[in-house]
Amino acid sequence: MDAFQTALFQKMLKFGIVGLSGMCIDFSITWVCKEKIKLNKYIANTIGFSVAVINNFYLNYIWTFKGVHSSIPSAFGLFVLFAAIGLILNNFFVYLFHGLGSLNFYISKALAIIGVFIWNFGSNYIFNFHK
């Protein structure tokens, strides 16, 4: 691997680690809000997703991409936009694989996560955090 490929792989690995932390935060907060606080499941899901996006932006900004974007508000706006598109893509992939393709729901969700990871990393790397 050359230096560019190594750096790109390291960024993808860091982005994946941050994504896993965000998934844990999302699920944990959603569970607390829904099961313990007894909020509506969609409100709980929105809160969990929102906190995870904020966490993921912060960690990716300072660790994965080392703050290469000059404007934090515009970087955050793009990050949220890409995450929202990712959420739509996730639901589309689950519908495509599970609803139309009759794959197991969790296999469909796993495939969707892989596709959305590629989208989220690629869009942020190319349009948001590229030098």
Contacts in CASP RR format, 6 or more apart in sequence:
PFRMAT RR
TARGET T0000
AUTHOR 0000-0000-0000
METHOD contacts of the structure
MODEL  1
MDAFQTALFQKMLKFGIVGLSGMCIDFSITWVCKEKIKLNKYIANTIGFS
VAVINNFYLNYIWTFKGVHSSIPSAFGLFVLFAAIGLILNNFFVYLFHGL
GSLNFYISKALAIIGVFIWNFGSNYIFNFHK
1 9 0 8 1.000
8 125 0 8 1.000
11 64 0 8 1.000
11 65 0 8 1.000
11 121 0 8 1.000
11 125 0 8 1.000
12 121 0 8 1.000
14 60 0 8 1.000
14 63 0 8 1.000
14 64 0 8 1.000
15 60 0 8 1.000
15 64 0 8 1.000
15 117 0 8 1.000
15 120 0 8 1.000
15 121 0 8 1.000
15 124 0 8 1.000
16 117 0 8 1.000
16 121 0 8 1.000
18 55 0 8 1.000
18 56 0 8 1.000
18 59 0 8 1.000
18 60 0 8 1.000
18 63 0 8 1.000
18 64 0 8 1.000
19 56 0 8 1.000
19 117 0 8 1.000
21 55 0 8 1.000
21 56 0 8 1.000
21 59 0 8 1.000
22 52 0 8 1.000
22 55 0 8 1.000
22 56 0 8 1.000
23 52 0 8 1.000
25 48 0 8 1.000
25 51 0 8 1.000
25 52 0 8 1.000
25 55 0 8 1.000
26 48 0 8 1.000
26 49 0 8 1.000
26 51 0 8 1.000
26 52 0 8 1.000
29 44 0 8 1.000
29 47 0 8 1.000
29 48 0 8 1.000
29 51 0 8 1.000
29 52 0 8 1.000
30 44 0 8 1.000
30 45 0 8 1.000
30 47 0 8 1.000
30 48 0 8 1.000
30 49 0 8 1.000
31 44 0 8 1.000
33 39 0 8 1.000
33 43 0 8 1.000
33 44 0 8 1.000
33 47 0 8 1.000
33 48 0 8 1.000
34 40 0 8 1.000
34 41 0 8 1.000
34 44 0 8 1.000
34 45 0 8 1.000
37 44 0 8 1.000
39 47 0 8 1.000
49 87 0 8 1.000
53 79 0 8 1.000
53 80 0 8 1.000
53 83 0 8 1.000
56 79 0 8 1.000
56 83 0 8 1.000
57 75 0 8 1.000
57 76 0 8 1.000
57 79 0 8 1.000
57 80 0 8 1.000
60 79 0 8 1.000
60 124 0 8 1.000
60 129 0 8 1.000
61 67 0 8 1.000
61 69 0 8 1.000
61 72 0 8 1.000
61 75 0 8 1.000
61 129 0 8 1.000
64 129 0 8 1.000
65 124 0 8 1.000
65 125 0 8 1.000
65 128 0 8 1.000
65 129 0 8 1.000
67 75 0 8 1.000
67 129 0 8 1.000
68 129 0 8 1.000
68 130 0 8 1.000
68 131 0 8 1.000
69 75 0 8 1.000
69 128 0 8 1.000
69 129 0 8 1.000
75 128 0 8 1.000
75 129 0 8 1.000
78 124 0 8 1.000
78 127 0 8 1.000
78 128 0 8 1.000
79 124 0 8 1.000
79 128 0 8 1.000
82 119 0 8 1.000
82 120 0 8 1.000
82 123 0 8 1.000
82 124 0 8 1.000
82 127 0 8 1.000
82 128 0 8 1.000
83 120 0 8 1.000
85 119 0 8 1.000
85 123 0 8 1.000
86 116 0 8 1.000
86 119 0 8 1.000
86 120 0 8 1.000
87 116 0 8 1.000
89 112 0 8 1.000
89 115 0 8 1.000
89 116 0 8 1.000
89 119 0 8 1.000
90 109 0 8 1.000
90 112 0 8 1.000
90 113 0 8 1.000
90 116 0 8 1.000
91 112 0 8 1.000
93 108 0 8 1.000
93 111 0 8 1.000
93 112 0 8 1.000
93 115 0 8 1.000
93 116 0 8 1.000
94 105 0 8 1.000
94 108 0 8 1.000
94 109 0 8 1.000
94 112 0 8 1.000
96 108 0 8 1.000
97 103 0 8 1.000
97 107 0 8 1.000
97 108 0 8 1.000
97 111 0 8 1.000
97 112 0 8 1.000
98 104 0 8 1.000
98 105 0 8 1.000
98 108 0 8 1.000
98 109 0 8 1.000
99 108 0 8 1.000
103 111 0 8 1.000
END
